[in-house]
Amino acid sequence: MNSTTPPFAERIELAGEGLVLRDWAEADLAAMPDLFDHPDIAYWTPIVSPFDEAAARARLERGRRLRAEGTTVLLAITVDGRAPLGEVMLRRAPEGVEIGYAVGPAHRGQGLAVRAVRVMAAYAFEQLGVEQVILELEAENAASVAVATKAGFSLLDVPLIEGVEKGRPYALQTWGLRPAV
C-alpha cells in the first residue's frame, strides 16, 4: 500500500443480494475447516490443504494482518450475518483490484459466489472508487467461469498469468468488470 491508498475500514459489513458479507471472527474458526478442507478448494485456490483448525487460525490472523497493511480484505459470506458459508476476498494489487471467492461444498448451487462477487464489486466501485475489478481464474474451472459470466465480467484481452502453486502449473485468465454507467 502506498501513502495515497486509503486504508480499509477497521470493520466491514456489506449487505445486498440477500447476503451479508462480514468480517471473520474467532467464533468462526470451528466452521472454517468444513468450508475450506475440500479437494476442489485445494486444487483451484491457494488456500492451504489440508485445512484444519490450525490453518483456520492462521488464515484469520493473516487476514487481519493483510487488512492492517491495506492490501486485502477477507469477508465471510453469510445470508444473515451469522453462519459462514464461504469467503470473498478483495485484494489491491498493481494490476488492479482483484476479487476472489470460495464457497463451502455444502453451500454450492445457491448463487452465493455470484452474489458475493457482485456485492464486493459494488463496494469496490462505490467505496474505493476503482474503475475496474478483476477475477483471475483458470479456463478449466467451469464453476468459476460461470460465476464470472453470471456476475457480468468479460474476458480481457491480456496475457495469461502463469505460475506454479502447490506443485501444479496454472494459467490464469483475467476477467474484468467496470461500473454500470
Salt bridges, closest charged atoms under 4 A:
GLU17 OE1 - ARG118 NH2 2.80
ASP23 OD2 - ARG11 NH1 3.30
ASP23 OD1 - ARG67 NH2 2.29
GLU26 OE1 - ARG57 NH1 2.83
GLU26 OE2 - ARG64 NH1 2.92
ASP28 OD2 - ARG22 NH1 2.76
ASP40 OD2 - ARG108 NH1 3.01
GLU69 OE2 - ARG65 NE 3.91
ASP80 OD2 - ARG82 NH1 3.48
GLU87 OE1 - ARG59 NH2 2.51
GLU95 OE2 - ARG91 NH2 3.24
GLU98 OE1 - ARG91 NH2 2.42
GLU138 OE2 - ARG168 NH2 2.52
